[in-house]
Amino acid sequence: MLDLKQLRVLKEVAEQGSFSAAAAALSYSQPAISQQIAALERHAGAKLVDRTSRGVRLTDAGRALVSHTEVILARLADAEEELEAIRELRGGQVRLASFPTGGASLIPVATAAFRRRHPGVDISLSVAIMPSAVERLKAGEVDVALLVEPGFGPAPRDALLDRVHLLDDPLFAVLPARHPLAAKRTLRLIDLAGETWMHDGSPCCDAAVFLRACHDAGFVPRVAFENDDYSAIQGFIAAGVGVALIPQLALQGVRDDVVVCSLGGRAPLRRVVAATLAGGSRSPATDAMLGILQEISTDYLANNQPPLSLAA
């Protein structure tokens, strides 16, 4: 294995034209320069330098090795610059994965704030729900995964993940605009026990939150449709097909022909967390993104309330 220190010495000897000048440039003694070149020649298995009355001259092997050394040192300098840029958040990347409604609400705000502060860092986003998001995180394909979990019971435990709680996302009842209860700002879930329901049937936690809420209210919902697109669910509601519970993060855009009713202080919730790999060294960009996600989540729900039904 060639020694980088010895390669630097050879390059300096080639540039300076003598051992003594190279020693002065590198703050070495001349015998130390001679020892470094001799050791490099042993490793290379070839003579690299010829001494002449006019100084030193590189052999063919020496010239070949110096040309490679210049490339190696240039690449090393580039690597050092890139590492410094990553440390100082002037470069690098942060790769995000998020469940759909988080990707359409929290992530755009966080991304805009991140780019204002760290314009040199690349950001990528992919949509992934549980368990795919966790699998991608553990595989090293993403740096931060925005996850949604049921708001009831203890938080899931996984020794391989660190979780940062961002917010609790309440569910709202969404009804057709002409529904008999549409004028009420606040409903009890039991008030809708006899309705036809639609809910998110994806492996995400939303179905579990919905079914648990109905169970706790004392009824089994009559489910007509399952759809993982909350915009489509609003369309079915507007057409009078049924009603639904929709998380606040999915109510950033509400149709004019549906109404949103609060379920009060005991509304079912889903927890939103930012997950990273446990025990690993997080990059400065990852830490910065986690901090921004926590910042924007603090007041996000209060500043993005859905338009509630007007009380009669």
Buried (B, 14 or more C-beta within 10 A) or exposed (E): EBEEEBBBBBBBBBEBEBBBBBBBEBEBEBEBBBBBBEBBBEEBEBEBBEEEEEBBEBBEBBEBBBEEBBEBBEEEEEEEEEEEBBEEBBBBEBBBBBBBBBBBBBBEBBBEBBEEEBEEBEBEBBBBBBEBBBBBBBEEBBBBBBBBBBBBEEEBEEEEBBBBEBBEBBBBBBBBBEBEBBEBBBBEBEBBBEBBBBBBBBEBBBBBBBBBBBEEBEBEBEBEBEBBEBEEBBBBBBEBBBBBBBBBBBBEEBBEBBBBBBBEEEBBBBBBBBBBBEEEEBBBBBBBBBBBBBEBBEEBBEEBEBEBBEEE
